[in-house]
Amino acid sequence: MAEENKQQFKIDNDELVATIKELKENRSDENFAKVSRLIQTANFVCPVEVAENTEAVEKEDGKVALENKRSFKFHVLRNSDGKKYMAVFTSPEEISKANNKDILPPNNYIVLNIVALMGAFKNGDTELSGMVIDPFSNNFAVPGNIIARLADSEVYTPKPNEQVKVTVPTRYPDGFIETMREKLDENGKVNQLFLFILERQNQAKSLLFIVDDDLGIDDRRELYGTISQIASPFVQGMHLMFVPYTDNFARTVSENKLPCYRK
């Protein structure tokens, strides 16, 4: 969801910022691995331009209704070589470091994790070379192939003896089910989609998607990015995780539960 820039987002990327600085001073494999791990769990503040259009939508009863549709255009910067990178920030304060405030869209920000960013990357500007974290301070570039690898590892694999709690949401955000149905019908690659709240010990709650599809691993990674992009405006920066329906954990959790989407 787009938010005004005065709102204080509940995100903490201090360790990521510090580790990026360490990596710039000492480009060791250990520091690179730590930065990669922290990027996987981070939520980034992304300036966006929001466009709202009115579309005629046919309902299940055959009637046509006019609905407001929102689309997001992410901010892109060019490096000295002319390559284009999506600008993401570790905090709203980092955005304020821009020397020329006009180069960033005012007020509108959304908070996305790496999976949602991968979805935006895949479905956005085809000339993007990657993303750049805090371009006006640390200026840390992450190539597109690294984004894909980090996003892919967001697929959740329960660890042996890990204590988790999985619950069904008591309600869905307004418009979530309708938008998910519309977009997944267009996509045509999902048979069923289940949504749960996953609580792990000493970690923030995540939204857990269990996805029933007939795809291979590479196509499934792209599909997860698509689902993230659909869901992100509704879930206000919550961490998203995915498990394929073929996994034993997924079958157990979703048994006798109603999917939030069915083809």
C-alpha positions in Angstrom: 0.0 0.0 0.0 1.3 3.5 -0.8 2.0 5.4 2.3 2.8 9.1 3.1 6.5 9.7 3.8 5.8 11.0 7.3 4.7 7.6 8.5 7.2 5.6 10.5 7.6 2.2 9.0 8.2 -0.7 11.4 11.4 -2.0 9.7 14.9 -2.4 11.0 17.7 -2.7 8.5 20.5 -1.4 10.8 22.5 -4.7 10.6 22.2 -4.8 6.9 23.5 -1.2 6.5 26.4 -1.9 8.8 27.3 -5.2 7.0 27.2 -3.5 3.6 29.7 -1.0 5.0 31.9 -3.9 6.2 31.7 -5.6 2.9 32.8 -2.4 1.1 35.9 -2.3 3.3 36.5 -6.1 3.3 35.1 -8.0 0.3 35.3 -11.4 2.0 33.1 -14.4 1.2 31.9 -14.2 4.8 30.7 -10.6 4.5 29.1 -11.2 1.2 27.2 -14.2 2.5 26.0 -12.2 5.5 24.8 -9.3 3.3 23.0 -11.8 1.1 21.3 -13.4 4.1 20.2 -10.0 5.4 18.8 -8.9 2.1 16.7 -12.1 2.0 14.9 -11.1 5.3 14.9 -7.3 4.8 12.0 -5.1 4.0 12.9 -2.2 1.6 11.2 1.2 1.3 10.5 1.8 -2.4 9.5 5.2 -3.8 6.7 4.8 -6.4 4.5 6.8 -8.7 0.9 5.7 -8.3 -1.5 5.8 -11.2 -5.2 5.2 -10.7 -7.4 4.3 -13.6 -11.1 3.4 -13.8 -11.9 0.1 -15.6 -15.1 -1.6 -16.5 -15.1 -5.0 -14.8 -17.6 -7.8 -15.5 -18.8 -9.5 -12.4 -19.9 -13.1 -11.9 -23.6 -12.2 -12.3 -22.9 -10.7 -15.7 -23.2 -7.1 -14.6 -20.5 -4.6 -15.4 -19.1 -2.3 -12.7 -16.6 0.6 -12.7 -13.7 -0.1 -10.4 -10.6 2.0 -9.5 -7.4 0.2 -10.3 -4.0 1.2 -9.0 -0.6 0.6 -10.7 2.9 1.4 -9.3 5.8 2.7 -11.3 9.1 2.2 -9.4 11.8 4.8 -9.4 14.9 4.0 -11.6 18.4 5.5 -11.5 21.2 5.2 -14.1 24.8 4.6 -13.1 27.9 6.1 -14.8 27.7 3.4 -17.5 24.1 4.2 -18.3 22.7 1.0 -16.8 19.3 1.2 -15.1 18.7 0.1 -11.5 15.6 0.1 -9.3 16.1 2.4 -6.3 15.3 0.8 -2.9 16.0 2.1 0.6 16.7 0.7 4.0 14.6 3.4 5.7 12.6 6.5 4.9 15.5 8.6 6.2 17.7 7.3 3.5 15.4 8.7 0.8 15.8 12.1 2.3 19.5 12.0 1.5 18.8 12.7 -2.2 20.5 16.0 -3.1 17.8 16.9 -5.6 14.4 16.0 -4.1 12.7 16.3 -7.5 14.4 13.1 -8.7 12.2 11.1 -6.4 8.4 10.9 -6.5 7.0 12.7 -3.4 5.0 11.0 -0.6 4.3 7.6 -2.1 6.2 4.6 -0.8 5.6 0.9 -0.5 7.5 -1.6 1.6 8.6 -4.8 -0.2 10.8 -7.8 0.5 13.1 -9.5 -2.0 10.4 -11.8 -3.4 8.1 -8.9 -4.2 11.0 -7.0 -5.6 11.7 -9.9 -7.9 8.1 -9.9 -9.1 8.4 -6.2 -9.8 11.7 -6.7 -11.5 10.4 -9.5 -13.7 7.2 -7.6 -14.7 8.7 -4.1 -15.0 11.3 -2.4 -17.1 13.0 -5.0 -19.3 16.2 -3.0 -19.4 16.8 -3.0 -15.6 20.2 -4.4 -14.6 19.3 -4.9 -10.9 18.5 -2.8 -7.9 20.6 -0.3 -5.9 20.2 -0.1 -2.1 20.5 3.4 -0.6 21.9 5.0 -3.7 22.6 8.3 -2.0 24.8 6.8 0.8 26.1 3.2 0.6 25.1 2.9 -3.1 25.1 -0.9 -3.1 24.1 -2.5 -6.4 22.6 -5.9 -6.6 22.5 -7.5 -10.1 19.4 -9.1 -11.4 20.7 -12.6 -11.3 21.6 -12.2 -7.6 18.0 -10.9 -6.9 16.6 -14.0 -8.6 18.8 -16.3 -6.5 18.0 -14.6 -3.3 14.3 -14.5 -4.0 14.2 -18.1 -4.9 15.5 -19.1 -1.5 12.5 -17.5 0.1 10.7 -20.8 -0.5 10.1 -22.0 3.1 11.6 -25.3 4.2 10.7 -26.3 7.8 13.8 -27.2 9.8 13.8 -30.4 11.9 12.2 -29.8 15.3 11.5 -26.2 14.4 8.6 -24.8 16.5 6.1 -23.0 14.2 2.5 -21.9 14.5 0.3 -21.8 11.4 -3.1 -20.1 11.5 -5.8 -19.1 9.0 -6.3 -15.3 8.7 -9.5 -14.2 10.3 -10.2 -11.8 7.4 -8.5 -10.7 4.2 -7.8 -7.1 3.3 -10.5 -5.4 1.3 -10.1 -6.2 -2.4 -7.5 -8.9 -1.9 -9.6 -11.9 -2.9 -11.1 -10.2 -5.9 -7.7 -8.9 -7.2 -6.0 -12.3 -6.5 -8.8 -14.1 -8.4 -8.7 -11.7 -11.4 -4.9 -11.8 -11.7 -4.5 -15.6 -11.2 -7.3 -16.3 -13.7 -5.3 -14.2 -16.2 -2.1 -16.0 -15.3 -3.7 -19.5 -15.5 -0.8 -21.3 -13.8 -2.3 -21.8 -10.3 -4.7 -24.6 -9.4 -5.2 -23.6 -5.8 -3.7 -21.0 -3.4 -3.8 -21.2 0.4 -2.8 -18.3 2.7 -1.7 -18.7 6.3 0.0 -16.7 9.0 3.3 -18.3 10.0 4.9 -17.6 13.4 8.4 -18.8 14.0 10.2 -18.6 17.4 11.8 -15.2 17.9 10.9 -14.0 14.4 8.3 -11.7 13.0 5.1 -13.1 11.6 5.1 -14.0 7.9 2.4 -14.6 5.4 2.7 -18.2 4.1 1.4 -19.0 0.6 0.9 -22.7 -0.3 0.8 -22.9 -4.1 -0.7 -25.7 -6.0 0.6 -25.6 -9.6 2.0 -28.0 -12.3 5.2 -26.1 -12.9 8.9 -26.8 -12.8 11.3 -25.1 -10.3 12.4 -22.3 -12.6 8.8 -21.4 -13.7 7.6 -21.7 -10.1 10.1 -19.1 -9.0 8.7 -16.6 -11.5 5.2 -17.5 -10.4 6.0 -16.8 -6.8 7.3 -13.4 -7.8 4.0 -12.7 -9.6 1.9 -13.7 -6.6 4.1 -11.4 -4.4 3.5 -8.5 -6.7 -0.2 -9.1 -6.5 -0.3 -9.4 -2.8 2.2 -6.7 -1.7 -0.1 -3.7 -2.0 -2.5 -5.3 0.4 -0.2 -6.7 3.1 1.8 -3.5 4.0 5.3 -4.9 3.9 4.7 -8.3 5.7 7.3 -10.9 4.9 6.0 -13.4 2.3 7.0 -17.0 2.1 6.1 -19.8 -0.3 5.8 -23.6 -0.1 4.8 -25.8 -3.0 1.6 -27.9 -2.5 3.7 -31.0 -3.2 5.6 -30.6 0.1 4.4 -32.8 3.0 4.4 -29.8 5.3 2.1 -28.0 2.9 -0.3 -30.9 2.5 -0.6 -31.3 6.3 -1.2 -27.6 6.9 -3.7 -27.1 4.2 -5.7 -30.3 4.9 -9.4 -29.5 5.3 -8.7 -25.8 4.8 -10.4 -23.7 2.1 -8.1 -22.1 -0.4 -8.2 -18.3 -0.9 -8.1 -19.0 -4.7 -9.2 -22.0 -6.8 -9.0 -22.1 -10.6 
